[in-house]
Amino acid sequence: MSHSSEPKLPFLPFALPELGEEEIAEVVDTLRSGWITTGPKAKRFEQAFADFLGEPQIECIAVNSATAGLHLALEALGIGPGDEVITTTHTFTATAEVVRYMGADVVLVDIDPKTMNIAIDQIEAAITPRTKAIIPVHYAGLAVDMLAVLDIARRHGLKVVEDAAHALPTTLEKELIGTMGSNATVFSFYANKTMTTGEGGMLVTRDAELAKRARVMRLHGINRDAFDRFTAKVPSWYYEIVAPGFKYNLTDIAAAMGLHQLKRLPAFQQRREAIAQRYLEALSDLPLILPPQAPEGDVHSWHLFVLRLSDDAEVTRDEFIERLFESGIGCSVHYVPLHQHPYWKERYGLTAEMFPQSQKAYERTVTIPLYTAMTDAQVERVVAAVRAALGFA
Ligand SMILES: *Cc1c(COP(=O)(O)O)cnc(C)c1O
């Protein structure tokens, strides 16, 4: 492809963060302040996040990853050995690994081929007397039908922890994910998510007891109440350990980025929406299944733009990805489903036949670049490369 004498365009990565002067200045301010670990900025970030959700009183617990947040939520809910937790096979391993951290077992469910979210109508068949919780994942940033999930949970006495790593800001019936009424919702600020702190996450809950436990377990099992109670009376060296906790706190360096990323989130969302709409329009005549949009009036966060090759495409998924790479476009596959991975497959005796929709989707999916730092010219480059890779002008 490089016979021409035209200068080759630089490689367009699959994802890039957008960090500006405000984030940089806030990080520098943190570095100069002498308080670089969890402190005043992490606290401000938690309050700003609650305000963003439109519920200043909701509990927001800043953590160093969404994985940590999911783990803390399951721990606080008392999930343990002998318990089962239901989730989708079409997700990142973090969604399920936290269940194993607690010694509980994962029960995987296939996807709805339209939304690529967990197949709601297969959840009930997966419930056993040992089932304790459901972890829905808002795949790519399209909301799971939480009203249906919460209804199933209520009828069977199950807890619900939303993996909202993709879903900021996503709405369902005009309500932001995070405020749907599940036991807890966890967001990710990993480098390629819709806003980033490098590494980071937020555990959101209206359950004061859950929040209290998660705050204690976030930092070594230190009981803050005891700490606060005693610091007033005795020198500040005193603290009490009430459980073998974890080291999951978010640093102020990370929170400094988060404060400004959160402010920019509405503008980020607009840019993502515009790119998604351009792709939907420019790729509509190709042998592709384009991703579903949010229902009228709702928001899709467009964390990922996932294409599926249709049956009449003349290339395989792997050839398609190779052609995109040859034209300098990075892409990825979300996900190699859990039932394909040696650990999950062997532990639960899983086969592809058990998850026909996820398997079919997996064999055809390609995630193309969609991020706020892309220029319009770069979006058009992706459009042209996708068209050419499928043999269209
Ligand atoms: C990114 C991601 C996570 C993990 O987020 P971290 O902040 O990296 O721990 C969990 N679940 C899904 C679906 C993700 O995409």
The ligand as a Gaussian input file, in Angstrom:
#p B3LYP/6-31G(d) Opt

LIG

0 1
 C      -12.333000      -0.731000      31.913000
 C      -13.323000      -1.717000      32.437000
 C      -13.294000      -2.184000      33.757000
 C      -12.167000      -1.945000      34.675000
 O      -11.878000      -0.614000      34.889000
 P      -10.519000      -0.259000      35.651000
 O      -10.743000       1.158000      36.077000
 O       -9.413000      -0.388000      34.644000
 O      -10.370000      -1.193000      36.781000
 C      -14.318000      -2.991000      34.192000
 N      -15.317000      -3.352000      33.386000
 C      -15.372000      -2.946000      32.103000
 C      -16.522000      -3.381000      31.256000
 C      -14.366000      -2.129000      31.586000
 O      -14.394000      -1.764000      30.299000

